[in-house]
Amino acid sequence: MAPSFNSSHSSNNSRQSPASQSQTTFSSTSSDVASIHTFGPREKSPCKVLIVGAGVGGLMLALCLERAGIDYIILERTQQLPVPKSTIQLGPNTLRAIEQLGLLDEVMQVAKPVSTLTLMKHNMTVTGRMDCLFTKERYGHYSCIVQRSEFLRILISHLPQGKVLWGKYVLEIVNGDAGVQVRCSNGYIEEADIIIGADGAYSAVRQNIYRTMKTKNLLPKSDEEPLKHTLNAIIGVTQPLDRSRFPAAYEQFSEITVVVGKDPLYSLWLSPIVNNRVIWFVSGELLKPAEGENTNFKQSEFGPEAVDAFPPFSGQGAEQAIMDAIYLANHLYRLDENPVHEDYVKIFESYQRRRSPLVKSADQMTHSMTHLMNSQGFSADVKRKLMFALPDWVKNVGVDKMQVRPLLDYLAPVDDKGKKSVISSNAM
Ligand SMILES: Cc1cc2nc3c(=O)[nH]c(=O)nc-3n(C[C@H](O)[C@H](O)[C@H](O)COP(=O)(O)OP(=O)(O)OC[C@H]3O[C@@H](n4cnc5c(N)ncnc54)[C@H](O)[C@@H]3O)c2cc1C
């Protein structure tokens, strides 16, 4: 998520939080900004947050702010929720906070827990099988495949009416002394104290920030490069399948099957999801890397979504977007009543310090996994075989490192049901 702010005043948009009656003081170590704070929504919102994008990250942030008593509005370019064209993977890192928000039962209605990942060669011989059920005991929850649009619908159903403004395509952002102003393609203007870009891979918010940074010579060289995609993928969801022909679609658990193709190399991913359907991806590395800079793709209906910092099937994109929202909400909750510019700087610096190491390790892990699953040749075959043959304790080391399981500081905590506690450097 890309934050932008420029504020030397506090918001006039303060609102009374719905449950401001019962606030309890408790302590927490989740940010560098403050260590003692109140429990429950704030009585008066310290600022107004403008969220661009009603995707996984934007809606999750909205719900976290709603419960924190912080004023917000979401601008979304589409006219309505997307049709159910894809899934997201949610695991212990996010399901604990989802449970804390009281949404776990609803989310599990549209989720299927994953039992195994089976890797096969093009001739359908099994290279290896990986158990995924262990996450429940070790980290507290199964890893689940969730229908994306249904998940978004659940989040929206917990927001008050009118908080998502549909059909608002944000084009321009202007920072001023009195906050930030955005202009949409239809001429609509909205103002707030801070803006959070949750608008996907080709984020308008990020591009606006980069433009400003560039004029001030602050933009790192690496960020001047255009965003490239390195993989192609076609993704689809079947209709409900016939039980006699596809019994796996009716199982309680989803068994993910990956078939690594040959010459030219494409991998086929199949996973049963709820309602007896199966989601499938065909993916492969680009044969001509130059195609990754195709700007038409960027403008297309599917392009902006289909390229992300995390490859779609890595199972990390949505998880990381949700964790961004949790960390950000915890930081915004700590703002002083009448925040000034320096207060915002302080919380965003703290947010970045805490999020960056975790995002970097998730990024490294998913990119090497994706490369391994999509690369060709004898050595890639051997590496895949070796990886699947590793003893559990070795495989677990990598997964343990990514465990955070963050909670919202201002809501009643829920128990960590995982036997393996979060490693201390990851703890919020
Ligand atoms: C086909 C597919 C399959 C995937 N499968 C998985 C998976 O199995 N597991 C997993 O974890 N992740 C998966 N992902 C990735 C995951 O969906 C994303 O990482 C996650 O949705 C990122 O959330 P986000 O909120 O940052 O962005 P998005 O969900 O992309 O939401 C961005 C929102 O911003 C809106 N928007 C964009 N520009 C503007 C603008 N200028 N003005 C207003 N609104 C704007 C968009 O319309 C969209 O609603 C998949 C992605 C795709 C495309």
The ligand as an SDF file (V2000), in Angstrom:
LIG
                    3D

 53 58  0  0  0  0  0  0  0  0999 V2000
   -6.3670  -13.9330  -11.2250 C   0  0  0  0  0  0  0  0  0  0  0  0
   -5.6940  -13.7330   -9.9160 C   0  0  0  0  0  0  0  0  0  0  0  0
   -5.5220  -14.7930   -9.0590 C   0  0  0  0  0  0  0  0  0  0  0  0
   -4.9110  -14.5860   -7.8210 C   0  0  0  0  0  0  0  0  0  0  0  0
   -4.7750  -15.6270   -6.9630 N   0  0  0  0  0  0  0  0  0  0  0  0
   -4.2750  -15.4120   -5.7310 C   0  0  0  0  0  0  0  0  0  0  0  0
   -4.2050  -16.4720   -4.7770 C   0  0  0  0  0  0  0  0  0  0  0  0
   -4.5160  -17.6140   -5.0470 O   0  0  0  0  0  0  0  0  0  0  0  0
   -3.7530  -16.1640   -3.5440 N   0  0  0  0  0  0  0  0  0  0  0  0
   -3.4010  -14.8870   -3.1950 C   0  0  0  0  0  0  0  0  0  0  0  0
   -3.0480  -14.6470   -2.0340 O   0  0  0  0  0  0  0  0  0  0  0  0
   -3.4030  -13.9000   -4.0710 N   0  0  0  0  0  0  0  0  0  0  0  0
   -3.8590  -14.1260   -5.3250 C   0  0  0  0  0  0  0  0  0  0  0  0
   -3.9080  -13.1220   -6.2190 N   0  0  0  0  0  0  0  0  0  0  0  0
   -3.3570  -11.8420   -5.8680 C   0  0  0  0  0  0  0  0  0  0  0  0
   -4.3200  -11.0910   -5.0210 C   0  0  0  0  0  0  0  0  0  0  0  0
   -5.6030  -11.0760   -5.5890 O   0  0  0  0  0  0  0  0  0  0  0  0
   -3.7810   -9.6890   -4.9200 C   0  0  0  0  0  0  0  0  0  0  0  0
   -2.4590   -9.7300   -4.4600 O   0  0  0  0  0  0  0  0  0  0  0  0
   -4.5850   -8.9350   -3.9260 C   0  0  0  0  0  0  0  0  0  0  0  0
   -5.8830   -8.8530   -4.4300 O   0  0  0  0  0  0  0  0  0  0  0  0
   -3.9700   -7.5770   -3.7450 C   0  0  0  0  0  0  0  0  0  0  0  0
   -4.9110   -6.7900   -3.1200 O   0  0  0  0  0  0  0  0  0  0  0  0
   -4.9470   -5.2330   -3.3440 P   0  0  0  0  0  0  0  0  0  0  0  0
   -6.0630   -4.7540   -2.5020 O   0  0  0  0  0  0  0  0  0  0  0  0
   -3.6010   -4.6590   -3.1410 O   0  0  0  0  0  0  0  0  0  0  0  0
   -5.2530   -5.0140   -4.8920 O   0  0  0  0  0  0  0  0  0  0  0  0
   -6.4770   -5.4770   -5.7770 P   0  0  0  0  0  0  0  0  0  0  0  0
   -7.2090   -6.6100   -5.1660 O   0  0  0  0  0  0  0  0  0  0  0  0
   -5.9550   -5.5900   -7.1640 O   0  0  0  0  0  0  0  0  0  0  0  0
   -7.4760   -4.2330   -5.7080 O   0  0  0  0  0  0  0  0  0  0  0  0
   -7.1790   -2.9920   -6.2710 C   0  0  0  0  0  0  0  0  0  0  0  0
   -8.4890   -2.2500   -6.4300 C   0  0  0  0  0  0  0  0  0  0  0  0
   -8.2040   -0.9050   -6.7940 O   0  0  0  0  0  0  0  0  0  0  0  0
   -9.0550   -0.5230   -7.8620 C   0  0  0  0  0  0  0  0  0  0  0  0
   -8.3640    0.5490   -8.5860 N   0  0  0  0  0  0  0  0  0  0  0  0
   -7.2600    0.4370   -9.3510 C   0  0  0  0  0  0  0  0  0  0  0  0
   -6.8740    1.6450   -9.8300 N   0  0  0  0  0  0  0  0  0  0  0  0
   -7.7740    2.5370   -9.3460 C   0  0  0  0  0  0  0  0  0  0  0  0
   -7.9220    3.9420   -9.4760 C   0  0  0  0  0  0  0  0  0  0  0  0
   -7.0600    4.6730  -10.1770 N   0  0  0  0  0  0  0  0  0  0  0  0
   -8.9690    4.5550   -8.8680 N   0  0  0  0  0  0  0  0  0  0  0  0
   -9.8470    3.8400   -8.1140 C   0  0  0  0  0  0  0  0  0  0  0  0
   -9.7460    2.4890   -7.9630 N   0  0  0  0  0  0  0  0  0  0  0  0
   -8.7280    1.8540   -8.5530 C   0  0  0  0  0  0  0  0  0  0  0  0
   -9.2460   -1.8000   -8.6550 C   0  0  0  0  0  0  0  0  0  0  0  0
  -10.4180   -1.7480   -9.4600 O   0  0  0  0  0  0  0  0  0  0  0  0
   -9.3600   -2.8350   -7.5450 C   0  0  0  0  0  0  0  0  0  0  0  0
  -10.6710   -2.9910   -7.0680 O   0  0  0  0  0  0  0  0  0  0  0  0
   -4.4760  -13.2940   -7.4730 C   0  0  0  0  0  0  0  0  0  0  0  0
   -4.6330  -12.2470   -8.3630 C   0  0  0  0  0  0  0  0  0  0  0  0
   -5.2460  -12.4700   -9.5790 C   0  0  0  0  0  0  0  0  0  0  0  0
   -5.4330  -11.3400  -10.5420 C   0  0  0  0  0  0  0  0  0  0  0  0
  1  2  1  0
  2  3  1  0
  2 52  2  0
  3  4  2  0
  4  5  1  0
  4 50  1  0
  5  6  2  0
  6  7  1  0
  6 13  1  0
  7  8  2  0
  7  9  1  0
  9 10  1  0
 10 11  2  0
 10 12  1  0
 12 13  2  0
 13 14  1  0
 14 15  1  0
 14 50  1  0
 15 16  1  0
 16 17  1  0
 16 18  1  0
 18 19  1  0
 18 20  1  0
 20 21  1  0
 20 22  1  0
 22 23  1  0
 23 24  1  0
 24 25  2  0
 24 26  1  0
 24 27  1  0
 27 28  1  0
 28 29  2  0
 28 30  1  0
 28 31  1  0
 31 32  1  0
 32 33  1  0
 33 34  1  0
 33 48  1  0
 34 35  1  0
 35 36  1  0
 35 46  1  0
 36 37  1  0
 36 45  1  0
 37 38  2  0
 38 39  1  0
 39 40  1  0
 39 45  2  0
 40 41  1  0
 40 42  2  0
 42 43  1  0
 43 44  2  0
 44 45  1  0
 46 47  1  0
 46 48  1  0
 48 49  1  0
 50 51  2  0
 51 52  1  0
 52 53  1  0
M  END
$$$$
